[in-house]
Amino acid sequence: MRARGRRPYDWTPLADRDPVPGDPEALRDEVTHMRRLASTLRDQARELKAIGAEDGLKGQYAQALRGGARELEHHLRQTAERYEHVQGHLASWADELEDFQSESATILRRAQDEAAQHRHPATTAEDPVKPYRDALTRLTTLRDERASHYAGRVKRACKDVIRDSTWESFEDAADAVFDNEWCQKFFELASWVVTVVGVVALFVTPAGWVVDLALGITFALAAKDVLALSVGEGSWFDIGMDTLGFLTMGTGKVAFGMLKGIQTATSAAAEAVAEERATAESLHESRGVLDRTYRITNRRGSSGAAKAEARRVRAGALARARQAGLAARQAERSREPLEATQREAFAFGGDREAAGACKNIRRLREEYAQSPEVQKASAHMEGWRGAFNASWRIGAGSDGVDKFLGQSALVPGKPSSQTYDDFKDQFTSTVGTGW
């Protein structure tokens, strides 16, 4: 008996999700398409055969045209034969898959009925749905064997005299890698390494080589996703996640550079203000001396010696003021910068340097609150701080959501969201018919 209609969504109490997924109707649509294509190829082959046998062709290129038509007719017949063999295997698999799905739905209904009857059972160690769960396991095992059987037949049917292109051979090799269970686990493990480094960085600043390793793995995984998409084994969703990761990484790098630039500009403004203040304070302290020397030099009755002495005294006072200003600038420049604690760096994704830059800018803003120059130099600090924090939060958040809701090759039993997986599948790029 063939199954019809939609598959059950809730597979409780037997499984978390549909254990026999697939779309037999989609397979049959592909079979119909391949059957029509094979028919078209044979029609074209007959026409080319007639051209190759045409004796009425005359002229310089007649012989070449007849030879080319016969060769092309031969290849078209070979291609049609490949399609006919493959579509036959796909049709058989579609029928068997539908039978497997029908039987699995029957097992599910019986298990749910049994579970309903034992909703308030007496104390017993026996699981009432265990026989149905075992039956489903046997069914899925047989399904996997038959799927492998037909996959092998299709593969053998494609190994005919028609030579695939270099790119097609490369696609086959890449497909084998991406479909390999251990390769999938390796790729997922690599992505977890990047995630773990990011989480550890929230609490402890990792060594430079660890950060470089995480960045290298990130770029390698992105390259893997692009390659998988190009051979029909990838997903635009994965490419989007990679792009989002690189955008947030780039935004964070730009924001960090801007924060460091603001820190430098604010420090320079603070040094200038410190010099100006110290110079002004020294001049204020020497105001009496300066006023007296100016009166002496401006008085007509003052002797030359008195004026010379006044100028010397005034030059000394001005020199001391300049020296006081330079000393204040040097003191501000030499002041030890504040270092962010790991707790303060937590808000910056563990980046203590970015957190330290903001901490030092805030200190200067507070100490030189009355200075327009310092306030202007540090005016955009909060905006770039927000951009930096948003970049790592969005990147880490999207990665965390994907790992929390998505399926896992490393831990097959990990809880996941079927809705989320179905959403991701909408962006999957495939070549040919999926098994």
C-alpha positions as semicolon CSV with decimal commas, in nm:
position;residue;x (nm);y (nm);z (nm)
1;M;0,000;0,000;0,000
2;R;0,137;0,340;-0,099
3;A;0,138;0,638;0,141
4;R;-0,048;0,950;0,035
5;G;-0,063;1,302;0,177
6;R;0,166;1,474;0,423
7;R;0,392;1,286;0,658
8;P;0,315;1,293;1,033
9;Y;0,487;1,585;1,207
10;D;0,483;1,456;1,565
11;W;0,672;1,126;1,599
12;T;0,635;1,100;1,974
13;P;0,693;0,853;2,139
14;L;0,914;0,685;1,877
15;A;1,147;0,962;1,757
16;D;1,219;1,334;1,765
17;R;1,163;1,376;1,393
18;D;1,056;1,185;1,082
19;P;1,284;0,876;1,070
20;V;1,198;0,806;0,705
21;P;1,219;1,144;0,533
22;G;1,201;1,194;0,160
23;D;0,962;1,288;-0,119
24;P;0,869;1,001;-0,351
25;E;0,662;1,234;-0,568
26;A;0,962;1,460;-0,625
27;L;1,159;1,152;-0,729
28;R;0,883;1,052;-0,972
29;D;0,880;1,405;-1,116
30;E;1,252;1,367;-1,176
31;V;1,193;1,025;-1,335
32;T;0,933;1,176;-1,570
33;H;1,170;1,455;-1,663
34;M;1,455;1,213;-1,733
35;R;1,224;0,984;-1,937
36;R;1,117;1,276;-2,156
37;L;1,475;1,392;-2,192
38;A;1,589;1,045;-2,295
39;S;1,311;1,033;-2,555
40;T;1,413;1,372;-2,690
41;L;1,776;1,264;-2,712
42;R;1,681;0,952;-2,909
43;D;1,470;1,161;-3,148
44;Q;1,766;1,390;-3,206
45;A;1,994;1,090;-3,249
46;R;1,767;0,949;-3,525
47;E;1,772;1,281;-3,708
48;L;2,150;1,300;-3,684
49;K;2,177;0,941;-3,805
50;A;1,974;1,035;-4,112
51;I;2,209;1,328;-4,176
52;G;2,512;1,103;-4,140
53;A;2,365;0,859;-4,396
54;E;2,264;1,131;-4,642
55;D;2,435;1,074;-4,975
56;G;2,300;1,393;-5,129
57;L;2,536;1,614;-4,931
58;K;2,785;1,779;-5,165
59;G;3,065;2,025;-5,121
60;Q;3,390;2,074;-4,935
61;Y;3,246;2,008;-4,584
62;A;3,005;1,724;-4,669
63;Q;3,234;1,447;-4,546
64;A;3,318;1,631;-4,223
65;L;2,949;1,705;-4,160
66;R;2,852;1,340;-4,211
67;G;3,130;1,221;-3,978
68;G;3,042;1,476;-3,709
69;A;2,672;1,387;-3,729
70;R;2,744;1,015;-3,689
71;E;2,973;1,080;-3,387
72;L;2,723;1,310;-3,219
73;E;2,439;1,066;-3,286
74;H;2,641;0,795;-3,113
75;H;2,700;1,011;-2,803
76;L;2,335;1,115;-2,787
77;R;2,226;0,751;-2,785
78;Q;2,476;0,679;-2,507
79;T;2,346;0,972;-2,303
80;A;1,986;0,863;-2,357
81;E;2,077;0,515;-2,240
82;R;2,233;0,658;-1,922
83;Y;1,915;0,854;-1,849
84;E;1,699;0,547;-1,910
85;H;1,903;0,333;-1,673
86;V;1,910;0,596;-1,400
87;Q;1,540;0,683;-1,421
88;G;1,454;0,314;-1,390
89;H;1,650;0,286;-1,066
90;L;1,500;0,610;-0,932
91;A;1,148;0,491;-1,010
92;S;1,206;0,168;-0,819
93;W;1,354;0,357;-0,525
94;A;1,057;0,600;-0,518
95;D;0,819;0,303;-0,487
96;E;1,019;0,139;-0,210
97;L;1,064;0,467;-0,023
98;E;0,689;0,521;-0,032
99;D;0,635;0,172;0,107
100;F;0,884;0,242;0,387
101;Q;0,707;0,566;0,471
102;S;0,367;0,398;0,473
103;E;0,490;0,123;0,703
104;S;0,660;0,372;0,936
105;A;0,335;0,572;0,963
106;T;0,150;0,252;1,054
107;I;0,405;0,172;1,326
108;L;0,368;0,526;1,461
109;R;-0,011;0,503;1,482
110;R;0,004;0,171;1,665
111;A;0,268;0,304;1,905
112;Q;0,061;0,614;1,981
113;D;-0,248;0,400;2,044
114;E;-0,047;0,176;2,275
115;A;0,097;0,475;2,461
116;A;-0,254;0,623;2,502
117;Q;-0,379;0,300;2,656
118;H;-0,089;0,298;2,904
119;R;-0,107;0,665;2,994
120;H;-0,175;0,574;3,358
121;P;-0,019;0,229;3,382
122;A;0,046;0,027;3,690
123;T;0,400;0,024;3,821
124;T;0,606;-0,172;3,569
125;A;0,954;-0,152;3,431
126;E;0,837;-0,249;3,082
127;D;0,815;0,015;2,807
128;P;0,485;-0,042;2,619
129;V;0,615;0,116;2,293
130;K;0,953;-0,060;2,289
131;P;0,841;-0,325;2,037
132;Y;0,730;-0,049;1,799
133;R;1,053;0,140;1,849
134;D;1,246;-0,177;1,767
135;A;1,029;-0,232;1,460
136;L;1,099;0,123;1,344
137;T;1,473;0,069;1,393
138;R;1,461;-0,245;1,178
139;L;1,264;-0,055;0,916
140;T;1,509;0,236;0,899
141;T;1,801;-0,005;0,881
142;L;1,641;-0,180;0,585
143;R;1,563;0,159;0,431
144;D;1,930;0,259;0,456
145;E;2,037;-0,067;0,294
146;R;1,796;-0,024;0,002
147;A;1,893;0,341;-0,042
148;S;2,259;0,239;-0,056
149;H;2,167;-0,036;-0,303
150;Y;1,996;0,201;-0,545
151;A;2,264;0,465;-0,500
152;G;2,519;0,207;-0,608
153;R;2,310;0,114;-0,911
154;V;2,278;0,477;-1,016
155;K;2,651;0,524;-0,971
156;R;2,729;0,218;-1,183
157;A;2,483;0,333;-1,448
158;C;2,671;0,662;-1,471
159;K;3,007;0,486;-1,518
160;D;2,953;0,425;-1,885
161;V;3,163;0,510;-2,187
162;I;3,068;0,877;-2,165
163;R;3,357;1,057;-1,999
164;D;3,266;1,324;-1,748
165;S;3,445;1,657;-1,758
166;T;3,725;1,741;-1,517
167;W;3,486;1,960;-1,319
168;E;3,229;1,680;-1,297
169;S;3,497;1,444;-1,168
170;F;3,596;1,709;-0,915
171;E;3,231;1,745;-0,811
172;D;3,207;1,370;-0,752
173;A;3,520;1,375;-0,535
174;A;3,395;1,677;-0,339
175;D;3,054;1,514;-0,293
176;A;3,221;1,207;-0,144
177;V;3,408;1,426;0,105
178;F;3,107;1,635;0,209
179;D;2,883;1,330;0,242
180;N;3,136;1,141;0,454
181;E;3,020;1,116;0,815
182;W;3,368;1,161;0,961
183;C;3,437;1,464;0,744
184;Q;3,111;1,620;0,863
185;K;3,215;1,558;1,222
186;F;3,558;1,709;1,155
187;F;3,409;2,026;1,006
188;E;3,168;2,063;1,297
189;L;3,448;2,005;1,548
190;A;3,651;2,278;1,377
191;S;3,358;2,520;1,407
192;W;3,327;2,435;1,775
193;V;3,696;2,519;1,824
194;V;3,624;2,872;1,698
195;T;3,320;2,898;1,925
196;V;3,509;2,775;2,231
197;V;3,793;3,021;2,170
198;G;3,536;3,301;2,154
199;V;3,373;3,191;2,481
200;V;3,708;3,147;2,659
201;A;3,809;3,496;2,545
202;L;3,523;3,636;2,755
203;F;3,703;3,526;3,071
204;V;4,070;3,480;2,982
205;T;4,270;3,652;2,712
206;P;4,390;3,364;2,489
207;A;4,741;3,343;2,351
208;G;4,804;3,510;2,017
209;W;4,861;3,182;1,834
210;V;4,524;3,054;1,960
211;V;4,349;3,359;1,816
212;D;4,538;3,317;1,488
213;L;4,437;2,949;1,478
214;A;4,071;3,039;1,532
215;L;4,085;3,299;1,254
216;G;4,253;3,050;1,020
217;I;3,985;2,789;1,091
218;T;3,714;3,051;1,031
219;F;3,849;3,133;0,686
220;A;3,899;2,763;0,605
221;L;3,540;2,680;0,700
222;A;3,410;2,967;0,488
223;A;3,613;2,839;0,192
224;K;3,467;2,494;0,255
225;D;3,112;2,633;0,245
226;V;3,180;2,813;-0,084
227;L;3,325;2,495;-0,236
228;A;3,029;2,290;-0,109
229;L;2,787;2,536;-0,269
230;S;2,973;2,527;-0,600
231;V;2,940;2,148;-0,624
232;G;2,577;2,141;-0,515
233;E;2,636;2,020;-0,160
234;G;2,618;2,354;0,018
235;S;2,365;2,599;0,148
236;W;2,314;2,968;0,089
237;F;2,226;2,983;0,458
238;D;2,581;2,875;0,549
239;I;2,723;3,131;0,308
240;G;2,501;3,394;0,471
241;M;2,625;3,294;0,817
242;D;2,986;3,314;0,695
243;T;2,920;3,655;0,542
244;L;2,759;3,775;0,864
245;G;3,061;3,649;1,057
246;F;3,305;3,832;0,830
247;L;3,094;4,149;0,839
248;T;3,084;4,149;1,217
249;M;3,454;4,066;1,227
250;G;3,530;4,351;0,989
251;T;3,304;4,592;1,177
252;G;3,472;4,498;1,503
253;K;3,815;4,555;1,351
254;V;3,716;4,896;1,213
255;A;3,552;4,994;1,542
256;F;3,861;4,885;1,736
257;G;4,083;5,093;1,508
258;M;3,857;5,393;1,555
259;L;3,860;5,353;1,934
260;K;4,240;5,340;1,934
261;G;4,248;5,648;1,711
262;I;4,008;5,833;1,944
263;Q;4,223;5,736;2,240
264;T;4,531;5,876;2,069
265;A;4,354;6,198;1,968
266;T;4,205;6,244;2,316
267;S;4,544;6,187;2,478
268;A;4,705;6,443;2,246
269;A;4,431;6,696;2,327
270;A;4,474;6,629;2,700
271;E;4,852;6,683;2,671
272;A;4,798;7,015;2,498
273;V;4,545;7,125;2,759
274;A;4,776;7,015;3,044
275;E;5,060;7,220;2,893
276;E;4,834;7,520;2,846
277;R;4,703;7,499;3,201
278;A;5,048;7,463;3,360
279;T;5,184;7,752;3,154
280;A;4,892;7,973;3,250
281;E;4,927;7,883;3,620
282;S;5,299;7,964;3,616
283;L;5,236;8,296;3,445
284;H;4,964;8,374;3,698
285;E;5,205;8,307;3,985
286;S;5,463;8,536;3,819
287;R;5,209;8,806;3,738
288;G;5,347;9,048;4,000
289;V;5,703;9,008;3,874
290;L;5,596;9,043;3,512
291;D;5,391;9,355;3,582
292;R;5,682;9,514;3,762
293;T;5,928;9,440;3,482
294;Y;5,685;9,579;3,224
295;R;5,650;9,900;3,425
296;I;6,028;9,938;3,446
297;T;6,084;9,879;3,073
298;N;5,798;10,110;2,979
299;R;5,900;10,393;3,212
300;R;6,100;10,669;3,039
301;G;6,297;10,753;3,345
302;S;6,431;10,401;3,395
303;S;6,801;10,358;3,336
304;G;6,936;10,121;3,074
305;A;7,072;9,891;3,340
306;A;6,734;9,877;3,516
307;K;6,556;9,797;3,190
308;A;6,808;9,525;3,103
309;E;6,765;9,366;3,444
310;A;6,383;9,382;3,409
311;R;6,402;9,210;3,072
312;R;6,625;8,938;3,216
313;V;6,387;8,878;3,504
314;R;6,086;8,872;3,269
315;A;6,257;8,629;3,030
316;G;6,331;8,399;3,322
317;A;5,967;8,405;3,434
318;L;5,844;8,330;3,081
319;A;6,100;8,049;3,044
320;R;5,986;7,896;3,372
321;A;5,627;7,912;3,249
322;R;5,720;7,736;2,924
323;Q;5,918;7,478;3,116
324;A;5,624;7,417;3,350
325;G;5,398;7,367;3,049
326;L;5,636;7,120;2,882
327;A;5,677;6,932;3,210
328;A;5,299;6,906;3,245
329;R;5,270;6,776;2,885
330;Q;5,543;6,520;2,948
331;A;5,380;6,415;3,274
332;E;5,045;6,363;3,101
333;R;5,214;6,170;2,819
334;S;5,410;5,952;3,060
335;R;5,112;5,865;3,276
336;E;5,049;5,491;3,288
337;P;4,731;5,402;3,094
338;L;4,453;5,228;3,279
339;E;4,418;4,856;3,213
340;A;4,077;4,696;3,187
341;T;4,000;4,404;3,413
342;Q;3,872;4,082;3,261
343;R;3,534;4,163;3,410
344;E;3,530;4,499;3,232
345;A;3,646;4,331;2,912
346;F;3,351;4,090;2,929
347;A;3,128;4,357;2,774
348;F;3,377;4,380;2,486
349;G;3,379;4,010;2,408
350;G;3,691;3,960;2,620
351;D;3,897;4,218;2,430
352;R;4,087;4,393;2,710
353;E;4,262;4,629;2,471
354;A;3,935;4,771;2,336
355;A;3,792;4,791;2,689
356;G;4,111;4,963;2,808
357;A;4,090;5,219;2,528
358;C;3,735;5,315;2,632
359;K;3,836;5,324;2,999
360;N;4,122;5,567;2,931
361;I;3,906;5,788;2,709
362;R;3,643;5,813;2,983
363;R;3,908;5,904;3,240
364;L;4,036;6,190;3,025
365;R;3,682;6,309;2,953
366;E;3,615;6,328;3,326
367;E;3,947;6,491;3,418
368;Y;3,919;6,748;3,138
369;A;3,544;6,793;3,151
370;Q;3,583;7,171;3,100
371;S;3,805;7,133;2,794
372;P;3,623;7,166;2,460
373;E;3,926;7,018;2,281
374;V;3,926;6,696;2,485
375;Q;3,547;6,663;2,465
376;K;3,555;6,712;2,089
377;A;3,837;6,459;2,036
378;S;3,647;6,194;2,232
379;A;3,298;6,280;2,107
380;H;3,246;5,962;1,897
381;M;3,378;5,712;2,152
382;E;3,036;5,586;2,262
383;G;2,921;5,529;1,904
384;W;3,223;5,319;1,811
385;R;3,209;5,138;2,144
386;G;2,851;5,041;2,062
387;A;2,953;4,926;1,714
388;F;3,233;4,713;1,856
389;N;3,009;4,549;2,116
390;A;2,726;4,496;1,867
391;S;2,963;4,328;1,620
392;W;3,082;4,056;1,856
393;R;2,740;4,008;2,012
394;I;2,570;3,960;1,676
395;G;2,845;3,725;1,557
396;A;2,851;3,521;1,877
397;G;2,472;3,525;1,905
398;S;2,409;3,397;1,553
399;D;2,671;3,125;1,598
400;G;2,522;3,025;1,934
401;V;2,167;3,010;1,797
402;D;2,280;2,796;1,503
403;K;2,463;2,552;1,729
404;F;2,182;2,541;1,986
405;L;1,892;2,493;1,744
406;G;2,064;2,301;1,463
407;Q;2,136;1,931;1,430
408;S;2,479;1,794;1,517
409;A;2,691;1,534;1,340
410;L;2,910;1,505;1,650
411;V;2,618;1,448;1,887
412;P;2,329;1,295;1,687
413;G;2,100;1,291;1,991
414;K;2,144;1,662;2,068
415;P;1,809;1,844;2,106
416;S;1,738;2,060;1,802
417;S;1,457;2,250;1,635
418;Q;1,294;2,085;1,335
419;T;1,143;2,420;1,238
420;Y;1,489;2,575;1,231
421;D;1,632;2,285;1,027
422;D;1,343;2,309;0,781
423;F;1,407;2,682;0,747
424;K;1,775;2,619;0,672
425;D;1,688;2,350;0,418
426;Q;1,505;2,611;0,208
427;F;1,842;2,760;0,119
428;T;2,015;2,432;0,038
429;S;2,163;2,401;-0,309
430;T;2,152;2,050;-0,452
431;V;2,248;1,897;-0,784
432;G;2,033;1,617;-0,917
433;T;1,805;1,411;-0,695
434;G;1,867;1,392;-0,324
435;W;1,852;1,054;-0,151
